[in-house]
């Protein structure tokens, strides 16, 4: 419908018949079982951070003065939206992995709507709260058809293998926000290979990645002076208490950020301030923490332009064009699968 945002039914996306278990109690419990009970070093997957409150807090983070990533990537898209679409080539369907609120994506969608009569946008995110934010962000764009998918990647990319009867519309896959940096290099390789296998001739991938720079800029982006990022991390414990009946006291943990120069990545942890035992009734288990013991929540790799090109090439992509900001803090790269 012109002037409105359309949300299609999940069956139109070619999703599996069984509901994707993203965010279910079983999925959360399994993540805790693997990461806190059976792992040699305690860790939890980053997707656990994004319940409704976590998604809202992350949007707050993107507006912080220290968090340069979002506004720098937005600067690149504002200046280069037409050049990006010229390089990708019409007609296009846009699929975005880890879409979040789609605030930056709107820039590309607006430019694309000036070029073709209708645009289909498929935001893929683990958080259904993020889908709601995207709906609000994109409301009012004419001739835009939005078909959200709740899912993780690369585990749940099956929908990409199915194509609508759309007369050969090509796909532009977005992976923005330096989400690629949240994956270690083997995992990033597996994801890119999985995406490439789902692409057809003429499809392309647009990927945004933060560049390596001084820790004086990097660390505050993940440990801001207002403590918003700390609340974001600690909210994970609140989620585990709510969904698994766990007995975490967030006041007994602190948000810790460090720069690992050897591995070129920011590392984010929750650190136990004392020796303590946490009950997790949903698992029928208790978890012991030593004073100073950490839960690894997330890493953010910082890639040079050359490292980004090597990563794409090893996964079977050929870099077509790349754009950066005036300070060269962040890069956006368009690549195509090699056939």
C-alpha positions as CSV (number, residue, x, y, z in Angstrom):
1,X,0.0,0.0,0.0
2,X,1.4,3.4,-1.0
3,X,2.6,5.4,1.9
4,X,2.5,2.6,4.4
5,X,4.9,-0.1,5.7
6,X,3.8,-3.6,4.9
7,X,4.7,-6.5,7.1
8,X,4.3,-9.8,5.3
9,X,3.3,-13.1,7.0
10,X,6.3,-15.3,7.9
11,X,5.3,-18.0,5.4
12,X,5.9,-15.7,2.5
13,X,9.5,-15.5,3.5
14,X,10.1,-19.2,3.0
15,X,11.0,-19.7,6.6
16,X,11.1,-23.2,8.1
17,X,7.8,-24.7,9.2
18,X,9.0,-24.9,12.8
19,X,9.2,-21.6,14.6
20,X,12.8,-20.4,14.9
21,X,13.8,-20.7,18.6
22,X,15.5,-17.4,18.8
23,X,15.1,-15.8,22.2
24,X,13.1,-18.7,23.6
25,X,13.7,-19.9,27.1
26,X,15.2,-23.1,25.7
27,X,17.6,-21.2,23.5
28,X,18.7,-19.0,26.4
29,X,19.1,-21.9,28.8
30,X,21.2,-23.8,26.2
31,X,23.5,-20.8,25.7
32,X,24.0,-20.5,29.5
33,X,24.6,-24.3,29.8
34,X,27.3,-24.2,27.2
35,X,28.9,-20.9,28.1
36,X,28.8,-20.9,31.9
37,X,28.7,-24.6,32.9
38,X,30.7,-26.4,30.2
39,X,33.1,-23.9,28.7
40,X,36.7,-23.8,29.9
41,X,36.4,-20.0,30.2
42,X,33.0,-18.5,30.9
43,X,31.4,-16.8,27.9
44,X,27.9,-16.0,26.6
45,X,26.9,-15.2,23.0
46,X,26.3,-11.5,22.1
47,X,22.7,-12.2,20.9
48,X,21.7,-12.6,24.6
49,X,22.3,-8.9,25.1
50,X,19.4,-8.0,22.8
51,X,16.1,-8.5,24.7
52,X,13.7,-5.5,24.6
53,X,15.6,-3.5,27.2
54,X,19.0,-4.4,25.6
55,X,17.8,-3.3,22.2
56,X,16.6,0.0,23.6
57,X,19.9,0.5,25.5
58,X,21.9,-0.2,22.3
59,X,20.0,2.5,20.5
60,X,21.0,4.9,23.3
61,X,24.6,3.8,22.9
62,X,24.6,4.7,19.2
63,X,23.8,8.3,20.2
64,X,26.6,8.7,22.7
65,X,29.4,11.1,22.0
66,X,32.1,8.4,22.5
67,X,30.4,5.9,20.1
68,X,31.6,7.2,16.8
69,X,30.7,4.1,14.8
70,X,27.1,4.7,13.9
71,X,27.4,8.4,13.0
72,X,30.6,7.7,11.0
73,X,28.9,5.0,9.0
74,X,25.9,7.2,8.5
75,X,28.2,9.9,7.2
76,X,29.6,7.5,4.6
77,X,26.1,6.4,3.5
78,X,24.8,10.0,3.4
79,X,27.6,11.0,1.1
80,X,27.7,7.9,-1.1
81,X,24.2,6.4,-1.2
82,X,23.9,7.0,-5.0
83,X,27.4,5.8,-5.7
84,X,26.7,2.6,-3.7
85,X,23.5,1.9,-5.6
86,X,25.2,2.7,-8.9
87,X,27.8,0.0,-8.1
88,X,25.2,-2.5,-6.9
89,X,23.0,-1.9,-9.9
90,X,19.2,-2.0,-10.0
91,X,16.7,-3.6,-9.6
92,X,17.3,-4.5,-6.0
93,X,15.8,-6.3,-3.0
94,X,17.6,-5.3,0.2
95,X,18.3,-7.9,2.9
96,X,20.0,-6.7,6.0
97,X,21.7,-9.1,8.6
98,X,21.6,-7.7,12.1
99,X,19.3,-4.9,11.0
100,X,18.6,-3.3,14.4
101,X,16.5,-0.2,14.1
102,X,17.4,0.4,10.4
103,X,18.1,4.0,11.0
104,X,21.1,4.2,8.7
105,X,19.5,1.8,6.2
106,X,16.7,4.3,5.6
107,X,19.3,6.4,3.7
108,X,19.8,3.7,1.1
109,X,16.1,2.8,0.9
110,X,15.1,6.4,0.3
111,X,17.7,6.6,-2.5
112,X,16.6,3.3,-4.0
113,X,12.9,4.3,-3.9
114,X,13.8,7.2,-6.3
115,X,15.1,4.6,-8.7
116,X,12.5,1.8,-8.8
117,X,8.8,1.6,-8.4
118,X,8.8,-0.7,-5.3
119,X,11.4,-1.9,-2.9
120,X,11.3,-5.0,-0.8
121,X,13.4,-4.8,2.5
122,X,14.1,-7.9,4.6
123,X,15.5,-7.0,8.0
124,X,17.0,-10.0,9.8
125,X,17.6,-9.6,13.5
126,X,17.6,-11.8,16.6
127,X,15.6,-9.2,18.5
128,X,11.9,-8.8,17.7
129,X,12.1,-5.5,19.6
130,X,14.5,-4.4,16.9
131,X,11.9,-5.3,14.3
132,X,9.5,-3.0,16.0
133,X,12.1,-0.2,16.0
134,X,12.7,-0.7,12.3
135,X,8.9,-0.5,11.6
136,X,8.8,2.8,13.4
137,X,11.9,4.1,11.7
138,X,10.7,3.2,8.2
139,X,7.0,4.2,8.6
140,X,5.8,6.5,5.9
141,X,8.2,5.5,3.2
142,X,6.1,5.0,0.1
143,X,6.1,1.8,-1.9
144,X,8.3,0.0,0.7
145,X,7.5,-3.6,1.5
146,X,9.1,-4.8,4.7
147,X,9.4,-8.6,5.5
148,X,11.1,-9.1,8.8
149,X,12.9,-12.4,9.8
150,X,13.8,-13.3,13.3
151,X,16.9,-15.3,13.2
152,X,20.6,-15.8,13.9
153,X,23.3,-16.2,11.3
154,X,24.8,-18.2,9.8
155,X,22.6,-20.9,11.5
156,X,19.3,-19.5,10.1
157,X,20.0,-18.2,6.6
158,X,17.8,-20.8,4.9
159,X,15.3,-18.2,3.7
160,X,18.0,-16.7,1.5
161,X,18.0,-19.8,-0.7
162,X,14.4,-19.2,-1.7
163,X,13.6,-16.6,-4.2
164,X,10.3,-14.9,-4.9
165,X,8.9,-15.0,-8.4
166,X,10.0,-11.4,-9.0
167,X,11.3,-11.3,-12.5
168,X,15.0,-11.6,-11.6
169,X,15.3,-8.9,-9.0
170,X,18.8,-8.9,-7.6
171,X,19.7,-8.8,-4.0
172,X,21.8,-6.4,-2.1
173,X,22.8,-8.0,1.2
174,X,23.7,-5.5,4.0
175,X,26.0,-6.4,6.9
176,X,26.6,-3.0,8.5
177,X,27.4,-1.4,11.8
178,X,30.7,-3.3,12.0
179,X,28.8,-6.4,12.9
180,X,31.4,-8.4,11.1
181,X,33.9,-7.3,13.8
182,X,31.8,-9.2,16.5
183,X,32.9,-12.5,14.9
184,X,36.3,-14.1,15.2
185,X,38.0,-14.6,11.9
186,X,37.0,-18.3,11.4
187,X,33.4,-17.4,12.3
188,X,33.4,-14.4,10.0
189,X,34.7,-16.6,7.2
190,X,32.0,-19.2,7.8
191,X,29.3,-16.5,7.7
192,X,30.6,-14.9,4.5
193,X,30.8,-18.3,2.8
194,X,27.3,-19.2,3.9
195,X,26.0,-15.9,2.5
196,X,27.9,-16.3,-0.8
197,X,26.4,-19.8,-1.3
198,X,22.9,-18.2,-1.1
199,X,23.7,-15.5,-3.7
200,X,22.8,-15.5,-7.4
201,X,24.7,-13.9,-10.3
202,X,24.2,-10.1,-10.0
203,X,23.7,-10.1,-6.2
204,X,26.1,-8.1,-4.0
205,X,27.2,-7.7,-0.4
206,X,27.7,-4.3,1.3
207,X,29.6,-4.6,4.5
208,X,30.6,-2.0,7.0
209,X,33.7,-2.4,9.2
210,X,35.4,-0.3,11.8
211,X,39.1,0.3,11.2
212,X,42.0,-0.2,13.6
213,X,42.9,3.1,15.4
214,X,44.2,4.4,18.7
215,X,42.8,2.7,21.9
216,X,42.2,6.2,23.2
217,X,39.3,6.4,20.7
218,X,38.4,2.7,20.8
219,X,38.0,2.0,24.5
220,X,35.7,4.9,25.4
221,X,33.3,3.8,22.5
222,X,32.6,0.6,24.6
223,X,33.0,2.1,28.1
224,X,31.3,5.5,28.0
225,X,31.5,8.0,30.8
226,X,27.7,7.9,31.3
227,X,27.8,4.2,31.9
228,X,25.2,3.3,29.3
229,X,27.3,0.5,27.8
230,X,27.8,-0.9,31.3
231,X,24.0,-1.0,31.8
232,X,23.7,-2.7,28.5
233,X,26.1,-5.5,29.6
234,X,24.6,-5.9,33.1
235,X,21.1,-6.1,31.6
236,X,22.0,-9.5,30.4
237,X,22.1,-10.7,34.0
238,X,18.7,-9.2,34.5
239,X,17.5,-11.2,31.5
240,X,18.9,-14.4,32.9
241,X,17.2,-13.8,36.3
242,X,13.9,-13.1,34.6
243,X,13.9,-16.0,32.0
244,X,15.8,-18.7,33.9
245,X,15.1,-17.8,37.5
246,X,18.8,-17.2,38.1
247,X,20.0,-15.3,41.2
248,X,22.6,-12.9,39.7
249,X,23.0,-9.7,41.6
250,X,24.2,-7.2,38.9
251,X,25.7,-5.0,41.7
252,X,28.3,-7.8,42.2
253,X,29.5,-7.6,38.6
254,X,31.2,-4.9,36.7
255,X,31.5,-4.0,33.0
256,X,35.2,-4.4,31.8
257,X,36.6,-3.4,28.5
258,X,40.1,-3.9,27.2
259,X,42.0,-3.5,24.0
260,X,43.9,-6.6,22.8
261,X,46.5,-5.1,20.4
262,X,47.8,-8.5,19.3
263,X,44.4,-9.7,18.1
264,X,43.3,-6.2,17.0
265,X,40.1,-6.3,19.0
266,X,38.1,-4.7,21.8
267,X,37.1,-7.3,24.4
268,X,34.0,-6.9,26.6
269,X,33.5,-8.8,29.9
270,X,31.4,-8.9,33.0
271,X,33.7,-9.4,36.0
272,X,32.6,-10.9,39.3
273,X,33.6,-8.6,42.2
274,X,33.7,-11.4,44.7
275,X,33.6,-15.2,45.1
276,X,29.9,-16.1,44.7
277,X,27.6,-18.9,43.7
278,X,24.7,-18.3,41.3
279,X,21.7,-20.6,41.2
280,X,20.0,-21.3,37.8
281,X,16.8,-23.2,38.6
282,X,16.0,-23.7,34.9
283,X,19.2,-25.7,34.5
284,X,18.9,-27.4,37.9
285,X,22.5,-26.1,38.5
286,X,24.6,-23.7,40.4
287,X,27.5,-21.7,39.0
288,X,30.6,-20.7,41.0
289,X,32.5,-17.5,40.3
290,X,35.9,-16.6,41.8
291,X,36.6,-13.0,42.7
292,X,37.8,-11.4,39.5
293,X,36.5,-14.1,37.2
294,X,35.1,-12.9,33.9
295,X,32.3,-13.7,31.5
296,X,33.4,-12.9,27.9
297,X,30.4,-11.2,26.2
298,X,31.7,-9.8,23.0
299,X,34.7,-8.9,20.9
300,X,34.9,-6.2,18.3
301,X,37.7,-6.8,15.8
302,X,39.1,-3.7,14.1
303,X,40.1,-4.4,10.5
304,X,42.4,-2.6,8.1
305,X,41.1,-2.1,4.5
306,X,43.6,-4.8,3.4
307,X,42.4,-7.2,6.0
308,X,38.8,-6.7,5.0
309,X,39.7,-7.4,1.3
310,X,41.6,-10.6,2.3
311,X,38.6,-11.8,4.4
312,X,36.2,-11.3,1.5
313,X,38.6,-12.9,-1.0
314,X,39.0,-16.0,1.1
315,X,35.2,-16.4,1.4
316,X,34.8,-16.2,-2.4
317,X,34.0,-12.5,-2.9
318,X,35.6,-9.9,-5.1
319,X,35.8,-6.4,-3.9
320,X,34.2,-4.0,-6.3
321,X,34.3,-0.6,-4.6
322,X,34.9,0.9,-1.1
323,X,34.1,4.1,0.6
324,X,35.4,5.7,3.8
325,X,35.0,8.8,5.9
326,X,37.3,11.7,5.8
327,X,39.3,10.5,8.8
328,X,39.4,6.9,7.5
329,X,38.0,5.6,10.8
330,X,35.4,3.3,9.1
331,X,35.0,1.5,5.8
332,X,32.1,0.4,3.7
333,X,32.9,-2.2,1.0
334,X,30.8,-3.5,-1.9
335,X,31.7,-7.1,-3.0
336,X,30.3,-9.7,-5.4
337,X,30.5,-13.4,-5.3
338,X,33.2,-14.9,-7.6
339,X,31.7,-17.5,-9.9
